[in-house]
Amino acid sequence: AIFEIDYFRAKPQPFYKLARVLLPGTYRPTPTHHFIKLLHDKGVLLRCFTQNIDSLERAAGLPTDKVVAAHGNFDSAKCLRGHPADVAEVEQACHAGEPMRCHCGELVKPDIVFFGENLPERF
């Protein structure tokens, strides 16, 4: 239920508490992430499609224009009305376990695709 958009609208706090352990920096890139970066460095990587939301491709040094995150990730954030939000502020709210609100009053979340939302246009 935590990753369902309607549940998030009604009860955002469980997501913010869970997000503390999902934030970038919690986990390190694996040898596979570094291998994908090596493919990029060698000029043979066209795109890296991922379903993971952990941003480990970016942590391994892969340029964001090479990554297509099917389920989104923590690299950007918006309110539910679409206004951009400061990622550092979203991370602080997640560490505090407290939902963040936009200047318009709407809830803010990382650009992770929840059940009930469309996949990113880039995908």
N, C-alpha and C positions, 0 to 999 in steps of 0.2 A: 504494500500500500504506500510506502514512503516515496516510491518513484512514480506514483500516479499523480497527474497534474491536479485533478479535482481534490485529492487528499491533501496535497501540498497547499492548495488554496484555503482549505478548511483548517488544516493543522500543520503549519510550516515548521514548527519547532523540532519534530523528530528528524526531518531532513537535515536541519542545521546541526543537530547533535551528531548525526551519523557522518556528516561531511567533514568533521574534524579529522577523521582517520582516512579520508579519501583525498584530502588536499594535496596538491603538488608539493614535493619535498618530503612527504612521508615515506615514500618508497624510492628506490634507486632504479635506474634503467638496467635492464638485463643485458647479457651478451647479445641477444637478438636485436635489441634496440640499437646497440652499438654497431652491429653488422649492417643494419639498415642505413645508419649514418655513413658507414664505410662505402656502401653502394652509392650513396649520394656523392661522397667525396671523389669517387672514381668516375662519376658522370654517367652512371648507368641506371640510376633510379629516376623513373618518371614521376611516380606518385606513391605515397604510402597511405593505403586505406586501412583504417582501424575502427574497431567497434569499442575500444577501450576509452574510458573517460579520464584516465589518470595523467594525461599530458606527458608521459614518459618519453615520447618521441622528441618533444621539444627539449626535455631535460637531457637527452642524449646529444643534442646539438643539431637536430634536423630542422631546417628552416620551415616556418609555419606554412609557406606557400606550397610545400611538398606534401603536407599532411592533410588528408581528408578524414575528418573524425565523424563517422556515421552517426554516432550517438552524442556528439558534442564533447566538450571537455571544460576544464576550469580556466582556460586561457582568456575567456571573456565572460561578461555577465550583462544581464538586462533585467529590467522590471517586467512584469507580466503584460504591460502595455507596450513594451519594446524600447523604452528609454535605456541607453547604455548606462552601465554602472561601473564604478571603480573596482577593479578586481581585488586590490589590496584591502579595500573596505569590506568586500564580501568575505574575504579570507578571515578578517578580524571578527566579523559577525559569526562565521562558522566556528572559529576557535572559542568564542564566547557561548556558542550554542543558542544564540538569540537571532530570530529572523530580522532581516534588514528590509527597510522600506525605502522606496524611491521618493524623490521630492514631490512626486504626484500622489503619493500615498499608497501606491501599489507595492506588493511584495517583490523582492528582488531575488533572483537565483542565478547560479552559474549557467552558462549556455550548454547545459546537459539536457538531452532529450528525455523527457518523462513520458510514460505511457499516456496516450491521449494527445500528444503533440506530434506534429509533422517532423520528419527528418530534416536536417539542414539543407538549404537550397544547394549548397556546394556539393552535397552527396548526390 
